[in-house]
């Protein structure tokens, strides 16, 4: 039996450079998500401003949305996201905020 879904898929060329760049971008986003999660946990001890916690949650959700939308075949966007999130992670690690 011929599967119409599989038959309609186009071949995809995947090279190691593209896959490494994509995975590095995902890891950079994951690092920022983790940093915001840590800020949320820290903000609860002692009780912090609910506004600050809400802002950290909003920023974390924004990161998660970027991660979900990222496509490996969009090399330009992958490079941009990777650089931006690596810089953001460095900033978060340096400032502790």
Secondary structure as the mmCIF struct_conf table of DSSP 4:
data_model
#
loop_
_struct_conf.conf_type_id
_struct_conf.id
_struct_conf.beg_label_comp_id
_struct_conf.beg_label_asym_id
_struct_conf.beg_label_seq_id
_struct_conf.end_label_comp_id
_struct_conf.end_label_asym_id
_struct_conf.end_label_seq_id
HELX_RH_AL_P HELX_RH_AL_P1 UNK A 4 UNK A 7
TURN_TY1_P TURN_TY1_P1 UNK A 8 UNK A 8
HELX_LH_PP_P HELX_LH_PP_P1 UNK A 9 UNK A 11
HELX_RH_AL_P HELX_RH_AL_P2 UNK A 16 UNK A 43
TURN_TY1_P TURN_TY1_P2 UNK A 44 UNK A 47
HELX_RH_AL_P HELX_RH_AL_P3 UNK A 50 UNK A 69
TURN_TY1_P TURN_TY1_P3 UNK A 72 UNK A 73
HELX_RH_AL_P HELX_RH_AL_P4 UNK A 75 UNK A 95
#
